[in-house]
Amino acid sequence: MKNASLALNIILIIAVAFLYYKVYNGTQASAPAVAINGSGMPSNAIVFINSDTLLADYKFFNQLKDGLEKKQDSIDTYLKQQGKALEHEVQVYQSRGASMSPEERAKEEERLMGKQQGLMDLKQSMVEQLQNEESDMNDSIHSNLTRYLKEYNKDKNFLYILGYQRGSGILLANDSLDITREILDGLNK
C-alpha cells in the first residue's frame, strides 16, 4: 500500500513537471485557423438555441399544445358532469334508502359503487390516453426540430447546437452565439 502511494506520487510529480515544461518553455503552438461561414460566425462554433423562446414562439408546437389543452378541458368537463350525475344518484338513493328493503338497498349500493368504479376507470383511461398523446406530441416536436437542425447545419457546420434554458447546465452563454430567431423563422415557414 505504501509502495503504491509512493509510485503514484512519483508519477504525479513527473506529470506536473512535464506540464510545467510545456507551458513555460517559451514556444507557443499556433491556434488552428477558424473557418468562417457566410454569417460571420465560425463554422466550427458551438451555438445555442433558447429553448424557452423556441417553445413560446414555435407555431407547430403551440398548435399541438392548444389542441391537447382543449382535449384535456373537454375531458375534465365530461368527468365533472359524470361525477355530478353520480352524486345526484347517491342523493336520490339516500333520500329513498329508508323506504327500501335491505336487498334493494344492497343492490342499489352495489350498482352505485360499480358506477363509481367505472367512472374512476374511465378517468384513468382518459388520463393515460392524454399522457400518450402528449408523449407523441413531444416526440413529433423533437423529430421535427432535429430534422430541421440537421438540414440547417449542412452549410453551417456547427460542432454543437445546444439547448439553453433557465436553470439548465449552461449558466452563461454569449448572445452572439444565439441562433434561436434564425431557427424559429425557418421552422415557422
C-alpha positions in Angstrom: 0.0 0.0 0.0 2.9 2.3 0.9 4.7 1.5 -2.3 1.6 2.2 -4.4 1.2 5.6 -2.8 4.9 6.4 -3.4 4.7 5.3 -7.0 1.5 7.4 -7.6 3.3 10.5 -6.1 6.3 10.0 -8.4 4.0 9.7 -11.4 2.2 12.9 -10.4 5.4 14.8 -9.9 6.6 13.8 -13.4 3.3 14.8 -14.9 3.4 18.2 -13.2 7.0 18.8 -14.3 6.1 17.8 -17.9 3.1 20.2 -17.9 5.2 23.0 -16.4 7.8 22.5 -19.1 5.2 22.6 -21.9 3.6 25.7 -20.6 6.7 27.7 -19.8 9.3 26.6 -22.3 8.7 29.7 -24.4 7.4 28.1 -27.6 3.8 28.7 -28.4 1.8 26.4 -30.7 -0.3 28.4 -33.2 -4.0 28.0 -32.8 -5.7 26.3 -35.7 -7.4 28.6 -38.2 -11.1 29.0 -37.7 -13.3 28.8 -40.8 -15.9 31.5 -41.1 -19.3 30.8 -42.7 -21.4 33.3 -44.5 -22.9 34.8 -41.4 -19.6 35.8 -39.9 -19.7 33.0 -37.3 -17.1 30.4 -37.2 -18.3 27.2 -39.0 -16.9 25.1 -36.2 -18.6 27.1 -33.5 -20.8 25.9 -30.7 -24.1 27.8 -30.8 -27.3 27.6 -28.8 -31.0 27.8 -29.1 -33.0 29.3 -26.2 -35.5 26.5 -25.5 -37.9 28.7 -23.7 -38.2 31.2 -26.6 -38.3 28.4 -29.1 -41.3 26.7 -27.4 -43.1 30.0 -26.8 -42.8 31.1 -30.4 -42.8 27.8 -32.4 -46.2 27.8 -34.1 -46.4 24.0 -34.7 -45.7 23.3 -31.0 -48.3 25.9 -29.9 -51.0 24.4 -32.2 -50.4 20.9 -30.9 -50.3 22.2 -27.3 -53.6 24.1 -27.8 -55.3 21.0 -29.2 -54.1 19.0 -26.3 -55.3 21.6 -23.8 -58.7 21.7 -25.4 -58.9 17.9 -25.2 -57.9 18.0 -21.6 -60.6 20.7 -20.8 -63.3 18.6 -22.6 -62.2 15.5 -20.6 -62.3 17.5 -17.4 -65.8 18.9 -18.2 -67.1 15.4 -19.1 -65.8 13.8 -16.0 -67.2 16.6 -13.8 -70.6 16.1 -15.4 -70.5 12.4 -14.8 -69.4 13.0 -11.2 -72.3 15.3 -10.6 -74.7 12.8 -12.1 -73.4 10.1 -9.8 -73.6 12.5 -6.8 -77.2 13.2 -7.7 -78.0 9.4 -7.9 -76.4 8.9 -4.5 -78.5 11.7 -3.0 -81.7 10.2 -4.5 -80.7 6.8 -3.0 -80.0 8.4 0.4 -83.4 10.1 0.3 -85.2 6.8 -0.7 -83.0 4.4 1.2 -85.2 4.3 4.4 -88.2 3.1 2.4 -86.2 0.3 0.6 -85.8 -3.3 1.7 -82.3 -4.4 2.7 -82.0 -6.4 -0.5 -82.9 -3.3 -2.6 -80.5 -1.1 -0.7 -77.7 -3.7 -1.1 -78.4 -3.9 -4.8 -78.6 -0.1 -5.3 -75.4 0.4 -3.3 -73.6 -2.2 -5.4 -74.9 -0.5 -8.6 -73.7 2.9 -7.3 -70.3 1.5 -6.3 -69.9 -0.2 -9.7 -70.8 3.1 -11.4 -68.3 5.0 -9.2 -65.6 2.4 -10.1 -66.5 2.6 -13.8 -66.1 6.4 -13.6 -62.7 6.1 -11.9 -61.6 3.6 -14.5 -62.8 5.9 -17.3 -60.9 8.8 -15.7 -57.7 6.7 -15.5 -58.1 5.6 -19.1 -58.6 9.1 -20.3 -55.6 10.4 -18.4 -53.4 7.6 -19.8 -54.6 8.4 -23.3 -53.9 12.1 -22.8 -50.4 11.3 -21.5 -49.7 9.1 -24.5 -50.8 11.9 -26.8 -48.6 14.3 -25.0 -45.7 11.9 -25.4 -46.4 11.5 -29.1 -46.6 15.3 -29.4 -43.2 15.7 -27.7 -41.7 13.0 -30.0 -43.1 14.8 -33.0 -41.7 18.1 -31.9 -38.3 16.6 -31.2 -38.1 14.8 -34.5 -39.3 17.8 -36.5 -36.7 20.1 -34.7 -33.9 17.6 -35.1 -34.7 17.1 -38.8 -34.7 20.8 -39.4 -31.5 21.4 -37.5 -29.7 18.6 -39.4 -30.7 20.3 -42.7 -29.9 23.8 -41.3 -26.4 22.7 -40.1 -25.4 21.2 -43.5 -24.0 24.6 -44.7 -23.2 26.0 -41.2 -21.0 23.1 -39.9 -21.5 23.9 -36.3 -19.9 21.5 -33.9 -22.7 21.6 -31.4 -26.1 23.2 -31.3 -27.0 23.3 -27.6 -30.4 24.0 -26.0 -30.3 26.7 -23.4 -33.0 27.3 -20.8 -33.0 29.0 -17.4 -31.9 26.6 -14.7 -30.1 24.3 -17.2 -26.5 23.2 -17.1 -25.4 26.2 -19.2 -25.0 29.0 -16.8 -23.9 31.7 -19.2 -23.9 32.0 -23.0 -22.7 34.7 -25.3 -25.6 36.3 -27.1 -23.7 36.4 -30.3 -23.9 32.5 -30.4 -27.7 32.6 -30.1 -29.4 31.3 -33.3 -32.9 31.0 -31.8 -34.6 33.6 -34.1 -33.0 32.2 -37.2 -34.2 28.7 -36.3 -37.7 29.9 -35.4 -38.0 31.7 -38.6 -37.1 28.6 -40.5 -39.3 26.3 -38.5 -42.3 28.5 -38.7 -42.1 28.7 -42.5 
